[in-house]
């Protein structure tokens, strides 16, 4: 709780965590309207999965260039550009009149998503280095809280909003204005250890190979819940319209809870134990989801959230403190592999849903988290 108190007592630290919340408020709002958007465009699960692939493509095309962009613009200015751009371009998928335009809009979203994700994780890492504090896990907790708020509030408002893009436009305006006001707290920041760091060397990342595999599998599962939980509850468990967004809401709520305590748990038990236990708890959660009953599925999404809650923050913290390279480069490596899973996971699920069914897709996610736990067992204890 020390990190949480720190965040609420100092705007220098609250502002970065609000950036994380903003990112997932937008994604959470998108998640609850996916069934309506697919119905409007008359596309199948497989076509939706392929459309989301363009978001992945945009992210993966951007991530390798982010360290150079940060070096050129400096960290604070890059972060402000990324957060404003990300919010504004997310209106595109809601306004897309055709399937082709949906794919193009999601590609642009992916570009800014990649820029934003590396920027905000680098921002927190640099503040941790400079101020000798820890609040990475809490930052990711606010990411989860943002998703819970976006999906939760959106689910309540769903029956009263005639056009989905009205809702998204209102969310965008509020978030852009709030982030511009708060940007004064980080706009001046740059990489604090840039002078001491050497050129990027692949050998420095050898210890991260196992972590990259875990990141890919875990973030594939996380990304799939963003894009497929509502459809799963609607089509498999036959949940009512008021409950289809609750799987994603509960997932983000339990994930936020776990991440708020993550910095304390990490210092006590270590990353290896967290990754093993968390992955297997998530596996249990997916088993409950697969039972096919709405209440058990919602409980299962909660277990998945608590299980995966602090795996990703530990990956970013580790990579951002790797000796010999800039924080932005280490984080880009993990972001590149992990977010390949985050964004290609839904694509893979779309293929499975088209070939088999949605339930078969979630079996794959259960296997993903189980394999992540097995890989974590192979990591060194220290």
C-alpha positions as CSV (number, residue, x, y, z in Angstrom):
1,X,0.0,0.0,0.0
2,X,3.0,2.3,0.3
3,X,3.2,2.8,-3.4
4,X,-0.6,3.6,-3.5
5,X,-0.2,6.2,-0.8
6,X,2.7,7.7,-2.7
7,X,0.6,8.0,-5.9
8,X,-2.3,9.8,-4.2
9,X,0.0,12.2,-2.2
10,X,2.1,13.5,-5.1
11,X,1.0,14.6,-8.6
12,X,4.4,13.7,-9.9
13,X,3.4,10.1,-9.5
14,X,-0.4,10.3,-9.9
15,X,0.0,11.7,-13.4
16,X,1.8,8.7,-14.9
17,X,-0.7,6.2,-13.4
18,X,-3.5,8.3,-14.9
19,X,-1.9,7.8,-18.3
20,X,-2.2,4.0,-17.7
21,X,-5.8,4.4,-16.6
22,X,-6.6,6.5,-19.7
23,X,-5.2,3.8,-22.0
24,X,-7.6,1.2,-20.7
25,X,-10.6,3.4,-20.2
26,X,-10.5,3.7,-24.0
27,X,-10.0,0.0,-24.6
28,X,-12.7,-0.8,-22.0
29,X,-15.2,1.4,-23.9
30,X,-14.2,-0.3,-27.1
31,X,-14.7,-3.7,-25.6
32,X,-18.4,-3.3,-24.7
33,X,-19.3,-2.1,-28.2
34,X,-17.6,-4.8,-30.2
35,X,-20.8,-6.9,-30.5
36,X,-22.7,-3.8,-31.9
37,X,-19.9,-2.9,-34.3
38,X,-19.6,-6.5,-35.6
39,X,-23.4,-6.5,-36.1
40,X,-23.5,-3.1,-37.8
41,X,-20.8,-4.2,-40.3
42,X,-22.2,-7.8,-40.5
43,X,-18.9,-9.5,-39.9
44,X,-18.1,-12.9,-38.3
45,X,-15.8,-13.7,-35.4
46,X,-13.1,-14.7,-37.9
47,X,-13.4,-11.4,-39.7
48,X,-13.2,-9.5,-36.4
49,X,-10.1,-11.4,-35.5
50,X,-8.5,-10.5,-38.8
51,X,-9.4,-6.8,-38.3
52,X,-7.8,-6.8,-34.9
53,X,-4.7,-8.2,-36.6
54,X,-4.3,-4.7,-38.2
55,X,-4.1,-3.2,-34.7
56,X,-1.3,-5.7,-33.9
57,X,0.4,-4.8,-37.2
58,X,0.3,-1.1,-36.4
59,X,1.8,-1.7,-32.9
60,X,4.5,-4.0,-34.1
61,X,5.5,-1.7,-36.9
62,X,5.9,1.2,-34.4
63,X,7.6,-0.3,-31.4
64,X,11.1,-0.7,-32.9
65,X,11.2,3.0,-33.7
66,X,9.9,4.2,-30.3
67,X,13.3,4.5,-28.6
68,X,14.5,6.8,-31.5
69,X,11.3,8.9,-31.2
70,X,11.8,9.3,-27.5
71,X,15.5,10.2,-28.0
72,X,14.5,12.8,-30.6
73,X,11.5,14.4,-28.9
74,X,12.5,13.6,-25.3
75,X,10.4,11.4,-23.1
76,X,7.8,13.9,-21.8
77,X,6.9,15.3,-25.2
78,X,6.6,11.8,-26.7
79,X,4.3,10.7,-24.0
80,X,1.9,13.7,-24.5
81,X,1.9,13.1,-28.2
82,X,1.2,9.4,-27.7
83,X,-1.7,9.8,-25.2
84,X,-3.5,12.5,-27.2
85,X,-3.0,10.8,-30.5
86,X,-4.2,7.4,-29.1
87,X,-7.4,8.9,-27.7
88,X,-8.3,10.8,-30.8
89,X,-7.7,8.1,-33.4
90,X,-9.8,5.6,-31.5
91,X,-13.0,7.3,-32.8
92,X,-12.0,5.7,-36.2
93,X,-13.2,2.1,-35.5
94,X,-16.6,3.5,-34.3
95,X,-17.1,5.6,-37.4
96,X,-15.9,3.0,-39.9
97,X,-18.6,2.5,-42.5
98,X,-17.0,-0.7,-44.1
99,X,-14.9,-3.6,-43.0
100,X,-11.9,-2.2,-44.9
101,X,-12.1,1.1,-43.2
102,X,-12.4,-0.7,-39.8
103,X,-9.1,-2.5,-40.6
104,X,-7.4,0.7,-41.6
105,X,-8.7,2.5,-38.4
106,X,-7.5,-0.3,-36.2
107,X,-4.0,-0.1,-37.8
108,X,-3.8,3.6,-36.9
109,X,-4.9,2.8,-33.4
110,X,-2.2,0.2,-33.2
111,X,0.5,2.8,-34.2
112,X,-0.4,5.1,-31.3
113,X,-0.9,2.2,-29.0
114,X,2.7,1.0,-29.5
115,X,4.0,4.5,-29.1
116,X,2.0,5.1,-25.9
117,X,2.7,1.8,-24.2
118,X,6.5,2.0,-24.5
119,X,6.4,5.7,-23.5
120,X,4.4,5.3,-20.3
121,X,6.4,2.3,-19.1
122,X,9.6,4.1,-19.8
123,X,8.3,7.2,-18.0
124,X,7.5,5.1,-14.8
125,X,10.9,3.3,-15.0
126,X,12.8,6.5,-15.3
127,X,11.0,8.0,-12.3
128,X,11.7,4.9,-10.3
129,X,15.4,5.2,-11.1
130,X,15.6,8.9,-10.5
131,X,13.6,9.0,-7.2
132,X,14.5,5.5,-6.0
133,X,10.9,4.4,-5.5
134,X,8.7,1.6,-6.8
135,X,5.3,2.1,-8.3
136,X,5.3,0.1,-11.6
137,X,2.8,-2.5,-10.3
138,X,0.5,0.2,-9.1
139,X,0.7,2.0,-12.5
140,X,-0.5,-1.2,-14.1
141,X,-3.1,-1.5,-11.4
142,X,-4.5,1.8,-12.7
143,X,-4.5,0.4,-16.2
144,X,-6.8,-2.4,-15.0
145,X,-8.9,0.1,-13.0
146,X,-9.3,2.1,-16.2
147,X,-10.6,-0.9,-18.0
148,X,-13.0,-1.6,-15.2
149,X,-14.3,1.9,-15.2
150,X,-14.5,2.1,-19.0
151,X,-16.4,-1.2,-19.4
152,X,-18.4,-0.8,-16.1
153,X,-19.7,2.7,-16.7
154,X,-20.3,1.9,-20.4
155,X,-22.3,-1.2,-19.5
156,X,-24.6,0.9,-17.3
157,X,-25.0,3.5,-20.0
158,X,-25.4,1.0,-22.8
159,X,-29.2,1.0,-22.9
160,X,-29.4,4.8,-23.0
161,X,-26.9,5.6,-25.8
162,X,-28.3,5.6,-29.3
163,X,-25.0,5.6,-31.2
164,X,-21.8,4.0,-29.8
165,X,-19.6,6.7,-31.3
166,X,-21.4,9.4,-29.2
167,X,-20.2,7.6,-26.1
168,X,-16.6,7.2,-27.4
169,X,-16.4,10.8,-28.5
170,X,-17.4,12.1,-25.0
171,X,-14.8,9.8,-23.4
172,X,-12.1,11.0,-25.8
173,X,-12.8,14.7,-25.2
174,X,-12.7,14.3,-21.4
175,X,-9.6,12.2,-21.4
176,X,-7.6,14.5,-23.8
177,X,-8.4,17.6,-21.8
178,X,-7.5,15.9,-18.5
179,X,-4.2,14.6,-19.8
180,X,-3.2,18.0,-21.4
181,X,-3.8,19.6,-18.0
182,X,-1.7,17.0,-16.1
183,X,1.1,16.9,-18.7
184,X,2.9,19.7,-16.9
185,X,4.1,17.1,-14.4
186,X,6.1,15.1,-16.9
187,X,6.5,17.2,-20.0
188,X,10.1,18.2,-19.0
189,X,11.3,14.6,-18.4
190,X,13.9,12.8,-20.4
191,X,15.9,9.6,-20.0
192,X,17.9,10.2,-16.9
193,X,20.7,7.7,-17.5
194,X,21.2,8.2,-21.2
195,X,24.8,9.3,-21.0
196,X,25.9,6.2,-19.2
197,X,24.3,3.7,-21.5
198,X,25.9,1.9,-24.4
199,X,24.5,0.8,-27.7
200,X,21.9,-1.9,-27.8
201,X,23.5,-5.4,-27.6
202,X,21.5,-8.5,-28.2
203,X,23.5,-10.5,-25.7
204,X,22.2,-8.2,-22.9
205,X,18.7,-9.6,-23.6
206,X,19.6,-13.3,-23.3
207,X,18.3,-13.5,-19.7
208,X,15.0,-12.1,-21.0
209,X,14.2,-14.9,-23.4
210,X,12.1,-16.9,-20.9
211,X,10.4,-13.8,-19.7
212,X,9.6,-12.8,-23.3
213,X,7.9,-16.2,-23.8
214,X,5.9,-15.7,-20.6
215,X,5.0,-12.2,-21.6
216,X,3.8,-13.4,-25.0
217,X,1.5,-16.1,-23.5
218,X,0.1,-14.0,-20.7
219,X,-0.6,-11.0,-22.8
220,X,-2.2,-13.1,-25.5
221,X,-4.6,-14.2,-22.8
222,X,-5.1,-10.7,-21.6
223,X,-5.7,-9.3,-25.1
224,X,-8.2,-12.1,-25.9
225,X,-10.4,-11.1,-22.9
226,X,-10.5,-7.5,-24.1
227,X,-11.9,-8.5,-27.5
228,X,-13.7,-11.7,-26.9
229,X,-15.2,-11.8,-23.3
230,X,-18.4,-9.9,-24.2
231,X,-19.0,-12.2,-27.2
232,X,-18.2,-15.3,-25.1
233,X,-20.8,-14.3,-22.5
234,X,-23.3,-13.4,-25.1
235,X,-23.0,-16.5,-27.3
236,X,-21.7,-19.3,-25.0
237,X,-23.2,-18.6,-21.6
238,X,-26.2,-16.7,-23.1
239,X,-25.8,-13.9,-20.6
240,X,-28.3,-11.0,-20.7
241,X,-27.4,-7.7,-22.4
242,X,-26.7,-6.1,-19.1
243,X,-24.1,-8.7,-18.2
244,X,-22.1,-9.1,-21.4
245,X,-19.6,-6.4,-20.4
246,X,-19.2,-7.7,-16.8
247,X,-16.6,-10.3,-17.6
248,X,-14.2,-7.7,-18.8
249,X,-15.2,-5.4,-15.9
250,X,-14.6,-8.1,-13.2
251,X,-11.4,-9.2,-14.9
252,X,-10.0,-5.6,-14.7
253,X,-11.3,-5.1,-11.1
254,X,-9.5,-8.1,-9.7
255,X,-6.4,-7.3,-11.8
256,X,-6.4,-3.8,-10.4
257,X,-6.7,-5.2,-6.8
258,X,-3.7,-7.5,-7.3
259,X,-1.6,-4.8,-8.9
260,X,-2.2,-2.3,-6.1
261,X,-0.5,-4.8,-3.7
262,X,2.0,-6.0,-6.3
263,X,5.0,-3.9,-5.3
264,X,4.9,-5.3,-1.7
265,X,4.3,-8.9,-2.9
266,X,7.1,-8.7,-5.4
267,X,9.6,-7.5,-2.8
268,X,8.6,-10.4,-0.4
269,X,8.3,-13.4,-2.7
270,X,10.1,-12.5,-5.9
271,X,9.2,-12.5,-9.6
272,X,9.6,-16.2,-10.2
273,X,7.1,-17.2,-7.5
274,X,4.6,-14.5,-8.7
275,X,4.8,-15.8,-12.3
276,X,4.3,-19.4,-11.4
277,X,1.4,-18.9,-8.9
278,X,-0.2,-16.2,-11.1
279,X,-0.2,-18.3,-14.2
280,X,-1.7,-21.3,-12.6
281,X,-4.4,-19.3,-10.8
282,X,-5.3,-17.8,-14.3
283,X,-5.5,-21.4,-15.6
284,X,-8.0,-22.3,-12.9
285,X,-10.0,-19.2,-13.9
286,X,-10.2,-20.2,-17.5
287,X,-11.4,-23.6,-16.4
288,X,-14.3,-21.9,-14.6
289,X,-15.0,-19.8,-17.7
290,X,-15.2,-22.9,-19.8
291,X,-17.9,-24.4,-17.6
292,X,-20.3,-22.4,-19.8
293,X,-22.5,-20.9,-17.0
294,X,-22.7,-17.2,-16.6
295,X,-22.0,-16.9,-12.9
296,X,-19.1,-19.3,-12.9
297,X,-17.7,-17.6,-16.0
298,X,-17.8,-14.2,-14.3
299,X,-16.0,-15.8,-11.2
300,X,-13.5,-17.3,-13.6
301,X,-12.7,-14.0,-15.2
302,X,-12.0,-12.7,-11.7
303,X,-9.6,-15.5,-11.1
304,X,-7.8,-14.8,-14.4
305,X,-7.5,-11.1,-13.4
306,X,-6.0,-11.8,-10.0
307,X,-3.7,-14.5,-11.4
308,X,-2.2,-12.3,-14.2
309,X,-2.3,-9.1,-12.2
310,X,1.4,-8.5,-11.5
311,X,3.2,-10.7,-14.1
312,X,3.4,-7.9,-16.7
313,X,4.6,-5.1,-14.4
314,X,7.5,-7.3,-13.3
315,X,8.4,-8.0,-16.9
316,X,8.6,-4.2,-17.7
317,X,10.4,-3.4,-14.4
318,X,13.0,-6.1,-15.1
319,X,13.6,-5.1,-18.7
320,X,13.7,-1.3,-17.9
321,X,16.6,-1.9,-15.4
322,X,18.8,-4.0,-17.6
323,X,22.4,-2.8,-17.5
324,X,24.0,-1.6,-20.7
325,X,20.9,-0.4,-22.6
326,X,18.5,2.5,-22.3
327,X,15.2,1.8,-20.4
328,X,13.2,2.5,-23.6
329,X,15.2,-0.2,-25.5
330,X,14.7,-2.9,-22.9
331,X,11.1,-2.1,-22.5
332,X,10.6,-2.1,-26.3
333,X,12.0,-5.7,-26.4
334,X,9.4,-6.9,-23.9
335,X,6.7,-4.7,-25.4
336,X,7.5,-6.1,-28.9
337,X,7.2,-9.7,-27.8
338,X,4.5,-9.3,-25.1
339,X,2.3,-7.1,-27.2
340,X,2.7,-9.4,-30.1
341,X,0.8,-11.8,-27.9
342,X,-1.6,-9.1,-26.6
343,X,-2.7,-8.2,-30.1
344,X,-2.2,-11.4,-32.1
345,X,-4.0,-13.5,-29.3
346,X,-7.4,-12.2,-30.4
347,X,-6.5,-12.9,-34.0
348,X,-5.6,-16.5,-33.2
349,X,-8.9,-16.8,-31.2
350,X,-10.8,-15.5,-34.1
351,X,-9.3,-18.2,-36.3
352,X,-10.2,-20.9,-33.7
353,X,-13.7,-19.5,-33.3
354,X,-14.3,-19.6,-37.0
355,X,-12.8,-23.1,-37.4
356,X,-14.3,-24.6,-34.2
357,X,-16.2,-22.4,-31.7
358,X,-15.7,-19.7,-29.1
359,X,-15.4,-22.4,-26.3
360,X,-12.6,-24.0,-28.2
361,X,-10.8,-20.6,-28.3
362,X,-10.9,-20.3,-24.6
363,X,-9.5,-23.8,-24.2
364,X,-6.4,-22.4,-26.0
365,X,-6.2,-19.5,-23.5
366,X,-6.2,-22.0,-20.6
367,X,-3.3,-23.8,-22.3
368,X,-1.4,-20.5,-22.8
369,X,-1.5,-19.7,-19.1
370,X,-0.6,-23.2,-18.1
371,X,2.4,-23.1,-20.4
372,X,3.4,-19.7,-19.0
373,X,3.5,-21.2,-15.5
374,X,5.6,-24.1,-16.8
375,X,8.1,-21.7,-18.4
376,X,8.3,-19.7,-15.1
377,X,9.4,-22.9,-13.4
378,X,12.5,-23.0,-15.6
379,X,13.6,-19.5,-14.5
380,X,16.4,-19.1,-11.9
381,X,15.2,-18.4,-8.4
382,X,17.3,-15.2,-8.0
